[in-house]
Amino acid sequence: MTYTYQPKGVCSRQMTFDIEDGVIRSVDIVGGCSGNLQGISRLVEGMKVEDAIEKMRGIKCGFKPTSCPDQLAIALSEAAQKS
């Protein structure tokens, strides 16, 4: 299943990822801090959705109440509920 999410309150503009059998297969994030987001994408590829959510949920960016990893966790949660 391919899922696209429009993050809120962060620099990135779009997150698209594929989930197969509860495992994240690919992640593409547009906008934001390129190096950090490439690193996050590679780290979560092959990870179970629940594990990625647990590790990233609640991370903040500076004084913002959220971050790109937190937004990815939210997107993964939404996708998991729809599957």
Steps between C-alpha positions, in 0.01 A plus 500: 500500500632842403400786729557874452481745791521881516694578821394788723720743691832390346721591203430186300206525259412141414573149624435194285569148616422138418393247762490128427394243762546754781856589389614833356645430153585851378475862616526821295483839671483827305639816659660537840859423597608271217782312675306438820190384315698270271656350812163453671355348184780246471486411867129422500496304172462134591371588848161393633252787495429473874871513587559811287199675655623418851849638432395823325173609663538809717836622364508880485699733273634797696207688650246343264251258656578243227775394257537315172554168684191568714298584189621179334385308808158667475481414129595138569233480771236632262607254229495209744144587605385504138648163414 
